[in-house]
Amino acid sequence: MRDIHWLIENVDRYKNATIQKRFKSKKNIVAYVLLNGQPRVLKWFVPGLKQNMENEHTILKKGASALSTPSPFEKDLEQNVLVLSYIPGQNVCDVINDAQTIFEEKEKTVHQLADWFVQFHTFFRTDQSYQIRGDATLRNFIQHKGRIWGVDFEESRIGKPSEDLATLCSSILSTDPMFTDEKFRLCQVFLDSYRRAAPENIENI
């Protein structure tokens, strides 16, 4: 079984990396490290998902200068590793599901999420199609210094913006506590906020 320690111990370019934290990932190995003294994220893709790595690198390389996403520093084709900037902060899933957080703060967070999606869909839109972020769950967003940051773009693809919105609402409703009145209200706030902020040409989603 692959392990981040193997990568660091056996590949020269990562031998100066010190593991700080490992992240949950269904398919890949993802860790926050100090690499040559700099905070970085190593995302090590399984061999069969090389196209996912290329996909994520393309999105980040194009979007990082304009959107709140990690910056890609390196693409290691030999080991299938992306070296990314590290975004500190609180996972948005934890913010939304924290019983101690007042509704107004959660409402503010979903407004910010809506703005993030509008910016993403607008930035990547072409005359022929929309690029959606894919895997648009709460876990793939971080709140840091009053901003929302998106992470994990390997499933980004051509699609309809409504697919991202539906996935995000499903994530709000289905994370514990599930299907509460507050959760339904947050979904409505999110959708209304997106509609208000979206340019006229993507309102009909």
C-alpha positions as CSV (number, residue, x, y, z in Angstrom):
1,M,0.0,0.0,0.0
2,R,1.3,3.4,-0.9
3,D,2.3,5.8,1.8
4,I,3.5,9.4,1.9
5,H,6.6,8.3,3.8
6,W,7.7,6.1,0.9
7,L,7.5,9.2,-1.4
8,I,9.6,11.3,0.9
9,E,12.1,8.6,1.7
10,N,12.6,7.4,-1.9
11,V,12.3,10.3,-4.2
12,D,15.1,12.9,-4.1
13,R,13.0,16.0,-4.7
14,Y,10.9,15.3,-1.7
15,K,13.6,14.2,0.8
16,N,13.6,17.6,2.4
17,A,9.8,17.4,3.1
18,T,8.5,17.2,6.7
19,I,5.0,15.9,7.1
20,Q,2.7,18.3,9.1
21,K,-0.7,16.8,8.4
22,R,-2.4,14.2,6.2
23,F,-5.8,14.9,4.6
24,K,-8.6,12.5,3.9
25,S,-8.9,11.5,0.3
26,K,-10.9,8.8,-1.3
27,K,-8.5,8.2,-4.2
28,N,-5.2,9.8,-3.6
29,I,-2.6,10.6,-0.9
30,V,-2.7,14.2,0.1
31,A,-0.5,15.8,2.8
32,Y,0.5,19.2,4.1
33,V,4.3,19.3,4.3
34,L,7.1,21.7,4.8
35,L,9.2,21.3,1.6
36,N,12.6,23.0,1.8
37,G,11.1,25.1,4.7
38,Q,8.0,26.2,2.6
39,P,4.4,25.2,3.4
40,R,3.2,23.0,0.5
41,V,0.6,20.4,-0.2
42,L,1.7,17.2,-1.9
43,K,-1.1,15.5,-3.9
44,W,0.0,12.0,-5.0
45,F,-2.3,10.6,-7.6
46,V,-2.7,6.8,-8.1
47,P,-1.2,5.6,-11.4
48,G,-4.6,5.2,-13.1
49,L,-5.6,8.8,-12.4
50,K,-2.9,10.6,-14.3
51,Q,-5.5,12.3,-16.4
52,N,-7.1,13.6,-13.2
53,M,-3.7,15.1,-12.3
54,E,-3.5,16.8,-15.7
55,N,-7.0,18.1,-15.3
56,E,-6.5,19.6,-11.9
57,H,-3.2,21.2,-12.9
58,T,-4.8,22.8,-15.9
59,I,-7.6,24.3,-13.8
60,L,-5.2,25.6,-11.2
61,K,-2.6,27.0,-13.6
62,K,-5.3,28.9,-15.4
63,G,-7.4,30.0,-12.5
64,A,-5.1,30.6,-9.5
65,S,-4.3,34.2,-10.5
66,A,-8.0,35.2,-10.7
67,L,-9.8,32.8,-8.3
68,S,-9.4,31.7,-4.7
69,T,-7.7,28.4,-5.4
70,P,-4.3,26.9,-4.6
71,S,-1.3,27.8,-6.8
72,P,0.4,24.9,-8.6
73,F,4.2,25.0,-8.1
74,E,5.2,21.8,-9.7
75,K,3.9,18.8,-11.7
76,D,5.9,15.7,-11.2
77,L,5.0,13.5,-14.2
78,E,7.3,10.6,-13.1
79,Q,5.6,10.1,-9.7
80,N,2.2,11.7,-10.5
81,V,2.5,14.4,-7.9
82,L,1.2,17.9,-7.8
83,V,3.0,20.3,-5.5
84,L,0.5,23.0,-4.4
85,S,0.4,26.1,-2.2
86,Y,-1.1,25.3,1.3
87,I,-4.3,27.1,2.3
88,P,-4.7,27.2,6.1
89,G,-8.1,27.8,7.7
90,Q,-11.2,26.0,8.7
91,N,-13.0,23.5,6.5
92,V,-16.4,24.9,5.4
93,C,-18.1,21.6,6.3
94,D,-17.1,22.1,9.9
95,V,-18.3,25.7,9.8
96,I,-21.8,24.8,8.5
97,N,-22.2,21.9,10.9
98,D,-20.9,23.5,14.0
99,A,-23.7,23.8,16.6
100,Q,-21.9,26.6,18.3
101,T,-21.8,28.8,15.1
102,I,-24.8,31.2,14.9
103,F,-27.0,31.0,11.8
104,E,-25.9,34.5,10.6
105,E,-22.3,33.3,10.3
106,K,-23.4,30.2,8.4
107,E,-25.6,32.4,6.2
108,K,-22.6,34.6,5.4
109,T,-20.5,31.5,4.5
110,V,-23.1,30.3,2.0
111,H,-23.3,33.7,0.4
112,Q,-19.5,33.5,0.0
113,L,-19.8,30.1,-1.5
114,A,-22.3,31.3,-4.0
115,D,-20.0,34.2,-5.0
116,W,-17.1,31.7,-5.4
117,F,-19.2,29.5,-7.8
118,V,-20.3,32.5,-9.8
119,Q,-16.7,33.6,-10.2
120,F,-15.6,30.1,-11.2
121,H,-18.4,29.5,-13.7
122,T,-17.9,32.9,-15.2
123,F,-14.1,32.7,-15.4
124,F,-14.1,29.3,-17.2
125,R,-17.1,29.9,-19.4
126,T,-16.7,29.8,-23.2
127,D,-19.1,30.6,-26.0
128,Q,-19.9,27.0,-26.3
129,S,-19.9,25.5,-22.8
130,Y,-19.4,25.8,-19.1
131,Q,-16.6,24.3,-17.0
132,I,-17.9,23.1,-13.7
133,R,-15.8,22.5,-10.6
134,G,-17.1,18.9,-10.0
135,D,-17.2,17.2,-6.6
136,A,-18.6,20.4,-5.2
137,T,-19.0,19.3,-1.6
138,L,-18.5,21.3,1.5
139,R,-15.3,19.4,2.3
140,N,-13.6,20.9,-0.8
141,F,-13.8,24.5,0.5
142,I,-11.7,26.3,3.2
143,Q,-12.6,29.5,5.0
144,H,-9.5,31.6,5.6
145,K,-9.3,35.3,6.6
146,G,-12.8,36.0,5.6
147,R,-12.5,34.3,2.2
148,I,-13.7,31.0,0.7
149,W,-11.0,28.9,-1.1
150,G,-11.8,26.0,-3.4
151,V,-9.6,22.9,-3.4
152,D,-9.5,19.6,-5.3
153,F,-10.3,20.1,-8.9
154,E,-9.5,16.7,-10.4
155,E,-13.1,16.0,-11.3
156,S,-13.7,19.4,-13.0
157,R,-15.3,19.0,-16.4
158,I,-17.7,20.5,-19.0
159,G,-21.2,20.5,-17.6
160,K,-24.0,22.7,-16.3
161,P,-23.6,25.1,-13.4
162,S,-26.7,23.6,-11.9
163,E,-24.8,20.3,-11.4
164,D,-22.4,22.1,-9.0
165,L,-25.2,23.9,-7.2
166,A,-27.1,20.6,-6.7
167,T,-24.1,18.8,-5.4
168,L,-23.3,21.6,-2.9
169,C,-26.9,21.7,-1.7
170,S,-26.9,17.9,-1.3
171,S,-23.7,18.2,0.7
172,I,-25.3,20.8,3.0
173,L,-28.3,18.7,3.6
174,S,-26.6,15.3,4.0
175,T,-23.8,16.2,6.4
176,D,-24.6,15.7,10.1
177,P,-26.9,17.1,11.3
178,M,-28.9,16.1,8.3
179,F,-32.0,17.6,6.7
180,T,-32.7,20.2,9.4
181,D,-34.8,23.3,8.9
182,E,-31.6,25.3,9.1
183,K,-30.0,23.3,6.4
184,F,-32.9,23.8,4.0
185,R,-32.8,27.5,4.7
186,L,-29.1,27.6,4.0
187,C,-29.7,25.9,0.7
188,Q,-32.3,28.5,-0.3
189,V,-30.0,31.3,0.8
190,F,-27.2,29.8,-1.3
191,L,-29.3,29.4,-4.4
192,D,-30.9,32.8,-4.1
193,S,-27.5,34.4,-3.6
194,Y,-26.1,32.6,-6.7
195,R,-29.0,33.8,-8.9
196,R,-28.6,37.4,-7.7
197,A,-24.8,37.4,-8.3
198,A,-24.7,35.5,-11.6
199,P,-24.3,37.4,-14.8
200,E,-27.5,37.5,-16.8
201,N,-26.1,35.1,-19.4
202,I,-25.8,32.3,-16.8
203,E,-29.0,32.9,-14.8
204,N,-30.9,30.3,-16.7
205,I,-29.2,27.3,-15.2
